[in-house]
Amino acid sequence: MNYANMIEEKNLKKTFILATLCSTIIGTFNSSIGLWDRVKQRRRDLKQDGEIKALKDKIEAADKRSADAISRLQHPQPPPPQLRDRDRDEVGETLERSGALIRREFDDGYERYGRRFAVGDAATENRLQAQIIALQQTVIDVLQAALYDGRQLTHADVARLVAASNAARDGSLDALRQQRQRLMVTEAPLPRLPPPSPRRSFSPPANRRPVVALPAPGDELFCRYSLDLQYVRNKPLASSFAPGGDCRCPACGVQLVAARPDDFWAITKRVVVKPHDDGTSSGAGSYDTHWQRRQEVIEEEREFHLGQRFVVKCHTPDGEFACVLCNRHRDADALCRSVEALVNHVGRRHDVAELEREVDLFERPHPPPQVERAALPPPVPMPPSPSPARRDVEGLDLRGRDLGLPAKYR
């Protein structure tokens, strides 16, 4: 027996305490997934055995009984309620996602701080040990009892499994993030940068090459892959998002089921174009009853398509979606739990100007705007002009002599 390897492995585990604890908790999640799959398989086997037994009983009853038994066979009683598929999928996805998130968080810390992060400290060690104990006492015990005792899982058991898995995941992630914060404080101070502008902007200077400005280490709203897509506009999507792929993020491991390559959402905006004069150049325009030029009201519909790339670059490591438009143009971020909520938020909270500036929102070509003219009554006819009045001048004869004037004016 090679005792040197045993001593070396034992010393290695004592040295890298944080790495060992993270490996243990990830292994606990993997073991829970295996037990859960066995519980689901046993439930399927029991269901099949019950169906076979019920079929045999029906056949025997049909041989021994009369029309009453046949009538019962034609109208069987509904089966007892069982766990829904959504409950079964929720447990498996929660266990799988929790292990992947903890592994990604440890890899990020180890990539930045190296051996110091893998060693850890007493505070992180105690918190991770507490999460391992709680996870094993709840998840492992419930699944093993259901597997070996033959007890069917209820909805309360499923809710308990999901809650315990989420609590262990959140507690572990918080412990690792606090460990990174403590290491960041002890690092050598970096050269001070100029103060940022009040409005967040990532547009590069016009006379220099584009520089990718990464967020601060504490800013973990978006996934690393989401940030790559936001800052590198021409970066192609990963192969997992191609047709036939599993739509799983290559950085955080979250599966974005709604981000299919052939799906998109349409956002329609109605825009009122500024009214303008409809008169002709000759000045013979149309007028209303108050002798003012009539105005045209133009309305058009702008339709923007929100597709796969926009959804992918909005996702967070926790499987939610943060609006990149709010992150870029607003003072507060908007966090949405589903793609539908994200689309609804973008359509309601952002105007056409913001949608036009987003490179991953494509506008569908629209027909020319429709001109709606206000209906006016027909012009009122002018009254007929009177005929020229005959003017009778007294004192003038037919020869144009004034008979009534004094002699000196004749």
C-alpha positions as CSV (number, residue, x, y, z in Angstrom):
1,M,0.0,0.0,0.0
2,N,1.4,3.4,-1.0
3,Y,1.2,5.4,2.3
4,A,3.0,8.4,0.7
5,N,0.0,9.0,-1.6
6,M,-2.4,8.7,1.3
7,I,-0.5,11.2,3.4
8,E,-0.2,13.6,0.4
9,E,-3.9,13.4,-0.3
10,K,-4.7,13.8,3.4
11,N,-2.5,16.9,3.7
12,L,-4.0,18.2,0.4
13,K,-7.5,18.0,1.9
14,K,-6.4,19.7,5.1
15,T,-4.8,22.5,3.1
16,F,-7.5,23.3,0.6
17,I,-10.4,23.2,3.1
18,L,-12.7,25.4,1.0
19,A,-12.2,23.3,-2.1
20,T,-13.0,20.1,-0.2
21,L,-16.1,21.5,1.3
22,C,-17.4,22.8,-2.1
23,S,-16.6,19.4,-3.6
24,T,-18.6,17.7,-0.8
25,I,-21.7,19.9,-1.2
26,I,-21.6,19.5,-5.0
27,G,-21.3,15.7,-4.5
28,T,-24.3,15.9,-2.2
29,F,-26.4,17.5,-4.8
30,N,-25.3,14.9,-7.4
31,S,-26.2,12.1,-5.0
32,S,-29.6,13.7,-4.4
33,I,-30.1,13.8,-8.2
34,G,-29.3,10.0,-8.4
35,L,-31.7,9.2,-5.5
36,W,-34.4,11.4,-7.1
37,D,-34.1,9.5,-10.4
38,R,-34.4,6.2,-8.6
39,V,-37.5,7.4,-6.7
40,K,-39.0,8.4,-10.1
41,Q,-38.1,5.1,-11.6
42,R,-39.6,3.2,-8.7
43,R,-42.8,5.2,-9.0
44,R,-43.0,4.3,-12.6
45,D,-42.5,0.6,-11.8
46,L,-45.1,0.6,-9.1
47,K,-47.5,2.3,-11.5
48,Q,-46.9,-0.3,-14.1
49,D,-47.3,-3.1,-11.6
50,G,-50.6,-1.6,-10.4
51,E,-51.9,-1.3,-13.9
52,I,-51.0,-5.0,-14.6
53,K,-52.7,-6.1,-11.4
54,A,-55.7,-4.0,-12.1
55,L,-56.0,-5.5,-15.6
56,K,-55.9,-9.1,-14.1
57,D,-58.5,-8.2,-11.6
58,K,-60.7,-6.8,-14.3
59,I,-60.4,-10.0,-16.4
60,E,-61.2,-12.2,-13.4
61,A,-64.1,-10.0,-12.4
62,A,-65.4,-10.2,-16.0
63,D,-65.4,-14.0,-15.9
64,K,-67.1,-14.3,-12.5
65,R,-69.6,-11.5,-12.5
66,S,-72.3,-10.4,-14.8
67,A,-73.4,-7.2,-16.3
68,D,-72.6,-5.2,-13.2
69,A,-68.9,-6.0,-13.4
70,I,-68.9,-5.2,-17.2
71,S,-70.5,-1.9,-16.5
72,R,-67.9,-1.1,-13.9
73,L,-65.2,-1.9,-16.4
74,Q,-66.7,0.5,-18.9
75,H,-66.8,3.3,-16.3
76,P,-63.7,2.8,-14.1
77,Q,-63.0,5.0,-11.1
78,P,-60.4,7.7,-11.6
79,P,-56.9,6.9,-10.3
80,P,-55.7,8.5,-7.1
81,P,-54.0,11.8,-7.5
82,Q,-50.2,11.6,-7.9
83,L,-47.4,14.0,-8.3
84,R,-47.6,16.2,-11.4
85,D,-44.9,16.2,-14.0
86,R,-44.1,19.8,-13.1
87,D,-43.4,18.8,-9.5
88,R,-41.1,16.0,-10.6
89,D,-39.2,18.3,-13.0
90,E,-39.0,21.1,-10.4
91,V,-37.0,18.9,-8.0
92,G,-34.6,17.6,-10.6
93,E,-33.9,21.0,-12.1
94,T,-33.4,22.6,-8.7
95,L,-30.9,20.0,-7.6
96,E,-29.0,20.2,-10.9
97,R,-29.0,24.0,-11.1
98,S,-27.8,24.3,-7.5
99,G,-24.7,22.2,-8.0
100,A,-23.8,24.0,-11.2
101,L,-24.1,27.5,-9.6
102,I,-21.9,26.5,-6.7
103,R,-19.3,25.0,-9.0
104,R,-19.3,28.2,-11.2
105,E,-18.9,30.4,-8.1
106,F,-16.0,28.4,-6.8
107,D,-14.3,28.4,-10.2
108,D,-14.7,32.2,-10.5
109,G,-13.1,32.8,-7.1
110,Y,-10.3,30.3,-7.7
111,E,-9.5,31.9,-11.1
112,R,-9.1,35.3,-9.5
113,Y,-7.5,34.5,-6.1
114,G,-6.0,31.1,-6.7
115,R,-4.7,29.1,-3.7
116,R,-5.9,31.7,-1.1
117,F,-9.5,31.2,-2.2
118,A,-9.2,27.4,-2.2
119,V,-7.8,27.4,1.4
120,G,-10.6,29.7,2.8
121,D,-11.0,30.8,6.3
122,A,-12.9,29.7,9.4
123,A,-16.0,31.7,8.7
124,T,-16.5,30.2,5.3
125,E,-15.7,26.7,6.5
126,N,-18.3,26.8,9.3
127,R,-21.0,28.1,6.9
128,L,-20.4,25.5,4.3
129,Q,-20.3,22.7,6.8
130,A,-23.7,23.9,8.1
131,Q,-25.1,23.9,4.6
132,I,-23.9,20.3,4.0
133,I,-25.4,19.0,7.2
134,A,-28.8,20.7,6.5
135,L,-28.8,19.4,3.0
136,Q,-28.0,15.8,4.0
137,Q,-30.5,15.8,6.9
138,T,-33.4,17.0,4.7
139,V,-32.9,16.0,1.0
140,I,-31.0,12.7,1.5
141,D,-33.2,11.6,4.4
142,V,-36.5,12.3,2.6
143,L,-35.4,10.6,-0.6
144,Q,-33.9,7.6,1.1
145,A,-37.0,7.1,3.2
146,A,-39.2,7.2,0.0
147,L,-36.9,4.8,-1.8
148,Y,-36.4,2.1,0.9
149,D,-39.6,2.4,2.8
150,G,-41.8,2.4,-0.3
151,R,-43.6,5.6,0.8
152,Q,-45.0,7.8,-1.9
153,L,-43.9,11.4,-2.0
154,T,-46.5,14.0,-1.4
155,H,-46.7,17.6,-2.5
156,A,-45.5,18.7,0.9
157,D,-42.4,16.4,0.5
158,V,-41.7,18.0,-2.9
159,A,-42.0,21.5,-1.5
160,R,-39.7,20.6,1.4
161,L,-37.1,19.2,-1.0
162,V,-37.1,22.3,-3.2
163,A,-36.9,24.7,-0.2
164,A,-34.0,22.7,1.4
165,S,-32.1,22.7,-2.0
166,N,-32.6,26.4,-2.5
167,A,-31.6,27.3,1.1
168,A,-28.4,25.2,0.8
169,R,-27.6,26.8,-2.6
170,D,-28.2,30.3,-1.5
171,G,-26.2,29.9,1.8
172,S,-23.3,28.3,0.0
173,L,-23.2,31.0,-2.7
174,D,-23.4,33.8,-0.1
175,A,-20.5,32.2,1.9
176,L,-18.3,32.0,-1.2
177,R,-19.1,35.6,-2.2
178,Q,-18.3,36.9,1.2
179,Q,-15.0,35.0,1.0
180,R,-14.2,36.8,-2.2
181,Q,-15.1,40.2,-0.6
182,R,-12.7,39.6,2.2
183,L,-9.9,38.6,-0.1
184,M,-10.6,41.7,-2.3
185,V,-10.2,44.0,0.8
186,T,-6.8,42.4,1.6
187,E,-5.5,42.9,-2.0
188,A,-3.0,45.6,-2.8
189,P,-4.9,48.8,-3.7
190,L,-5.1,49.4,-7.5
191,P,-4.4,52.8,-9.1
192,R,-7.4,55.1,-8.7
193,L,-9.6,55.6,-11.8
194,P,-11.3,58.8,-12.7
195,P,-14.8,59.1,-11.2
196,P,-17.5,57.6,-13.4
197,S,-20.1,59.7,-15.1
198,P,-23.6,59.9,-13.5
199,R,-25.2,58.0,-16.4
200,R,-23.9,54.6,-17.1
201,S,-22.6,54.5,-20.7
202,F,-20.4,52.0,-22.5
203,S,-19.9,53.8,-25.8
204,P,-16.2,54.0,-26.7
205,P,-14.5,57.3,-27.7
206,A,-14.7,58.1,-31.4
207,N,-10.9,58.5,-31.9
208,R,-9.8,55.3,-30.2
209,R,-10.4,51.6,-30.5
210,P,-13.4,50.1,-28.6
211,V,-12.4,49.1,-25.1
212,V,-14.6,46.6,-23.2
213,A,-15.4,48.0,-19.8
214,L,-16.1,45.1,-17.5
215,P,-18.2,45.6,-14.3
216,A,-16.8,45.6,-10.9
217,P,-16.3,42.2,-9.2
218,G,-19.2,42.8,-6.8
219,D,-21.6,43.5,-9.7
220,E,-23.0,40.1,-10.5
221,L,-26.4,41.0,-12.0
222,F,-25.6,39.4,-15.4
223,C,-24.0,36.2,-16.3
224,R,-20.4,36.4,-17.6
225,Y,-21.6,35.1,-21.0
226,S,-24.4,37.8,-21.0
227,L,-21.8,40.5,-20.4
228,D,-19.7,39.1,-23.3
229,L,-22.7,39.5,-25.7
230,Q,-23.4,43.0,-24.4
231,Y,-19.9,44.3,-24.9
232,V,-18.9,42.3,-28.0
233,R,-21.7,43.0,-30.5
234,N,-20.4,40.6,-33.2
235,K,-19.8,37.7,-30.9
236,P,-21.7,34.7,-32.2
237,L,-24.0,32.6,-29.9
238,A,-22.7,29.4,-28.5
239,S,-23.4,26.1,-30.3
240,S,-25.8,25.1,-27.5
241,F,-28.2,27.8,-28.8
242,A,-28.2,26.5,-32.4
243,P,-31.1,24.5,-33.7
244,G,-31.3,21.2,-31.9
245,G,-29.1,22.4,-29.0
246,D,-30.1,22.3,-25.3
247,C,-30.0,26.1,-24.9
248,R,-27.7,25.8,-21.9
249,C,-25.4,28.8,-21.1
250,P,-21.7,27.8,-21.5
251,A,-20.7,30.0,-18.5
252,C,-23.3,29.5,-15.7
253,G,-24.9,26.3,-16.9
254,V,-28.5,27.6,-16.7
255,Q,-30.8,26.2,-19.3
256,L,-32.7,28.9,-21.1
257,V,-35.6,26.9,-22.5
258,A,-37.4,29.9,-23.9
259,A,-34.4,31.1,-25.9
260,R,-35.1,29.0,-29.0
261,P,-33.5,30.1,-32.3
262,D,-36.8,30.1,-34.2
263,D,-38.8,32.1,-31.5
264,F,-39.3,35.8,-31.3
265,W,-41.7,38.2,-29.7
266,A,-43.2,41.2,-31.5
267,I,-43.5,44.6,-29.7
268,T,-45.8,47.1,-31.4
269,K,-45.6,50.9,-30.7
270,R,-48.0,53.5,-32.1
271,V,-46.2,56.7,-33.0
272,V,-47.9,60.0,-33.8
273,V,-45.9,61.9,-36.4
274,K,-45.8,65.7,-36.1
275,P,-48.7,67.3,-38.0
276,H,-47.8,69.3,-41.1
277,D,-49.4,71.7,-43.5
278,D,-51.2,70.0,-46.4
279,G,-51.5,73.2,-48.6
280,T,-50.0,73.3,-52.1
281,S,-47.2,75.6,-53.2
282,S,-49.7,77.8,-55.1
283,G,-51.4,78.7,-51.9
284,A,-54.7,77.0,-52.9
285,G,-54.9,74.8,-49.8
286,S,-57.9,73.5,-47.9
287,Y,-59.3,75.6,-45.1
288,D,-61.7,75.0,-42.3
289,T,-64.7,77.1,-41.3
290,H,-62.4,79.5,-39.4
291,W,-60.3,80.2,-42.5
292,Q,-57.3,78.3,-41.1
293,R,-55.3,75.7,-42.9
294,R,-56.4,72.2,-42.2
295,Q,-53.8,69.9,-40.4
296,E,-53.0,66.3,-41.2
297,V,-52.7,63.8,-38.3
298,I,-50.3,60.9,-39.2
299,E,-50.1,57.8,-37.1
300,E,-47.9,54.8,-37.7
301,E,-47.2,51.5,-36.0
302,R,-43.6,50.5,-35.3
303,E,-43.0,46.8,-34.8
304,F,-39.8,45.6,-33.1
305,H,-38.8,41.9,-32.9
306,L,-37.2,40.6,-29.7
307,G,-35.3,37.4,-30.5
308,Q,-33.0,34.8,-29.0
309,R,-29.9,36.9,-28.7
310,F,-31.6,39.7,-26.7
311,V,-33.0,37.0,-24.3
312,V,-29.7,35.3,-23.8
313,K,-27.8,38.5,-23.1
314,C,-30.4,39.5,-20.4
315,H,-30.1,36.3,-18.3
316,T,-28.6,36.1,-14.9
317,P,-26.7,33.3,-13.2
318,D,-29.9,32.5,-11.2
319,G,-32.0,31.8,-14.3
320,E,-33.8,35.1,-14.3
321,F,-33.7,38.0,-16.7
322,A,-32.5,41.6,-16.2
323,C,-33.3,44.3,-18.7
324,V,-30.2,45.6,-20.5
325,L,-32.1,48.7,-21.5
326,C,-32.7,49.7,-17.9
327,N,-29.1,48.8,-17.0
328,R,-27.9,51.1,-19.8
329,H,-30.4,54.0,-19.7
330,R,-32.0,54.0,-16.3
331,D,-30.8,54.5,-12.7
332,A,-32.4,51.3,-11.4
333,D,-32.3,47.8,-12.8
334,A,-35.4,45.7,-13.6
335,L,-35.3,42.0,-12.8
336,C,-37.9,39.6,-14.4
337,R,-38.6,36.0,-13.5
338,S,-39.6,34.9,-17.0
339,V,-39.1,35.8,-20.7
340,E,-42.8,36.8,-21.0
341,A,-42.3,39.3,-18.1
342,L,-39.2,40.7,-19.8
343,V,-41.0,41.2,-23.1
344,N,-43.9,42.9,-21.3
345,H,-41.5,45.2,-19.4
346,V,-39.6,46.2,-22.6
347,G,-42.9,46.9,-24.4
348,R,-44.4,49.0,-21.6
349,R,-41.5,50.8,-20.0
350,H,-39.3,51.8,-22.9
351,D,-40.0,54.2,-25.7
352,V,-39.3,53.9,-29.4
353,A,-36.0,55.9,-29.1
354,E,-34.6,53.4,-26.7
355,L,-35.7,50.4,-28.8
356,E,-34.1,52.0,-31.9
357,R,-30.7,52.2,-30.2
358,E,-30.7,48.5,-29.2
359,V,-28.8,46.6,-31.8
360,D,-30.5,43.3,-31.0
361,L,-34.0,44.6,-31.5
362,F,-35.0,44.4,-35.2
363,E,-37.6,46.6,-36.6
364,R,-40.0,45.1,-39.2
365,P,-40.4,47.2,-42.3
366,H,-43.8,48.9,-42.1
367,P,-46.0,50.3,-44.9
368,P,-46.2,54.1,-45.4
369,P,-48.1,55.9,-42.7
370,Q,-51.8,56.4,-43.1
371,V,-53.0,60.0,-43.3
372,E,-56.2,60.6,-41.4
373,R,-57.9,63.9,-42.5
374,A,-60.4,65.5,-40.2
375,A,-63.9,65.4,-41.9
376,L,-65.1,69.0,-42.5
377,P,-68.6,70.0,-43.7
378,P,-69.1,71.1,-47.3
379,P,-68.4,74.8,-47.9
380,V,-71.3,77.2,-47.3
381,P,-72.5,78.7,-50.7
382,M,-72.0,82.4,-51.0
383,P,-75.2,84.5,-51.4
384,P,-75.9,85.6,-55.0
385,S,-74.4,88.9,-56.0
386,P,-77.0,91.7,-56.7
387,S,-77.3,92.9,-60.3
388,P,-75.7,96.4,-60.9
389,A,-78.3,99.1,-59.9
390,R,-79.3,101.6,-62.5
391,R,-78.2,105.0,-61.5
392,D,-80.6,107.8,-62.3
393,V,-78.9,111.2,-62.5
394,E,-81.3,114.1,-62.3
395,G,-80.5,117.3,-64.0
396,L,-78.9,115.6,-67.1
397,D,-80.7,115.5,-70.4
398,L,-79.9,113.1,-73.2
399,R,-77.3,115.4,-74.7
400,G,-75.5,115.8,-71.5
401,R,-76.5,119.3,-70.8
402,D,-77.2,120.4,-67.3
403,L,-80.5,122.3,-67.6
404,G,-80.7,123.3,-64.0
405,L,-77.3,124.9,-63.6
406,P,-76.6,128.6,-63.7
407,A,-75.7,130.1,-67.1
408,K,-72.0,130.7,-66.3
409,Y,-71.5,126.9,-65.9
410,R,-73.1,125.9,-69.1
